[in-house]
Structures are given as structure tokens and as C-alpha cells.
């Protein structure tokens, strides 16, 4: 009798979207099953009251999708060794956006930034404002709006700017006829790390190296399918989107994000130099409390 598949629970960083296409394809196409895995993809709660990393820390899940800064923060806190094993995007597909501001420095004129209250987020935004010649201390930080509805808050003029993924909210804005002014952090001298990554708790023995390697190999196959077959990715993801999204929206989103899954390097792989550059910038900004971070413990390529 064959051994049962190993169950692996993954906490998504958002409701299902094209960032996750490869995961859903690997599951629907039987790729995970072929590698002896039964993967469960779990969306955040309606109020996003727990981050994926916190769900991992609490033992609710086996893997968490999160930004690279979560791995840094957990290493510093000592609560868990959060170690990235897969970079979903090789190119940063995010940006600060506004419907009204033409320069990010204008945020420093008492304008409101809708914050997710993520680690280092507000400091990164202030660094962008400063680099653009603005008053970094003049921005008003709004942390009370729901994380899942911040883009709606932007369109409703409750905030003046917020952080989004361009292949999702950017596509939504285009189809809705909303003009967005986008400010990408790389244009302001900030060397952002990988975001998002898939990470596990390296201080736990719950997942073996063999299981991690199988998961990564299967996930690579899933994302390769998404890049090679937009139609298949759209059909697969459409059954999971809540609220539902049109085929046109998902197609445009998938086509846009396919450019970020890979930068010519191997899917999912991470480099020490990119992690180090991001950590060094945070250290130079005084955001790490004077502590040195062991970059080698933040990630591995199984």
C-alpha cells in the first residue's frame, strides 16, 4: 500500500490572485500529488487579523507567503527562524500609487498614506519622500483602514497614496478608467528585497529537507505552467477568486505578472547579494536597532 501524501498547509499573503497562480496550477494539475504532497492553500481571514508569518509561528500552517522583511524581523525577535525557500517574484512588481499626487514628495505636505502597518513600510515611504526632496515628517500615516480594502480607500479618496501590486490593482485601475501615478522604490535609491517569498519555520523539525525540496520543485513546475499557459492559469485561478474577477481582468493580470516571476534566472531562486544589499540598506537607515542580521540564515535554495 502506497504511503499517504504529506499534507503541507500554506498561508497565502492575500486573497487568491495571480501572485499565487503557480501554486493553484501545481495543485490543480496534480503536480504536488506527483511529488507525494497534499497542499492546502489558505487565504487570510476577512479581517486579516493574523499575518501569514504569525499563523506559521502559531503552528496553524507549515509555510507562509510573506515579504522578505518578515524573515529579518523574526530573526531579530528570536521568536522563530523564518527562512525563505522560494521567491515568487524575481522582479519587484509593487509601487506606491496615488490618484491625485504627481510626485511622492507631495505626501510630505500633510497628505495621508494608507499603511498596512508592515515592518519597515512607513520608513521606506518616508525615505522615498526624502529622496524626492519632500518633508518625510510631514506625511500622515493612516493605519486604521482595513488591509484588504486599502486600494478601495485610495479610490474613495480616504487616503492619498498606498502600496499595491501593479499586476493586480494596477490592472483593476486601468479597466476601471482610474489614472494612477506610480512610484517604484527602486527609482528612489532603495534596494528592495524579494517580495513575496514562501518561508518555513527553520527552528521547527516539522518539515524535512526532502519535503521542502519536493515542494519547491513542484512549485517551480506550477509557475512555469503559468508563464507558458496564460489561458490555463486564468481558468484555474478564476475558480478561487473572491470576489470573482472577469476573464479579461485575470488575463491582463497574468500577462503582466509573468514578467516578474523571472528575471532570466531560475524560478524561485534567491541570491545572497540581493538579500545582503537590502539588509545593508535597512542597517544604514538605522532600522535594525544596531543589530547585525545573519543573511545566510534568512533564506536557502532547497
Secondary structure as UniProt FT lines:
FT   STRAND          6..11
FT   HELIX           18..20
FT   HELIX           21..28
FT   TURN            29..30
FT   HELIX           31..34
FT   TURN            35..36
FT   STRAND          37..42
FT   TURN            46..47
FT   HELIX           52..57
FT   TURN            58..59
FT   STRAND          63..66
FT   HELIX           68..77
FT   STRAND          82..87
FT   STRAND          94..98
FT   HELIX           104..108
FT   TURN            109..110
FT   STRAND          112..114
FT   TURN            119..120
FT   HELIX           121..131
FT   TURN            132..133
FT   HELIX           136..138
FT   STRAND          140..142
FT   HELIX           147..149
FT   HELIX           150..155
FT   TURN            156..157
FT   STRAND          161..165
FT   HELIX           166..170
FT   HELIX           171..176
FT   STRAND          181..183
FT   HELIX           185..188
FT   STRAND          197..201
FT   TURN            202..203
FT   HELIX           209..228
FT   HELIX           230..238
FT   TURN            239..240
FT   HELIX           247..261
FT   HELIX           272..284
FT   TURN            285..290
FT   HELIX           295..297
//
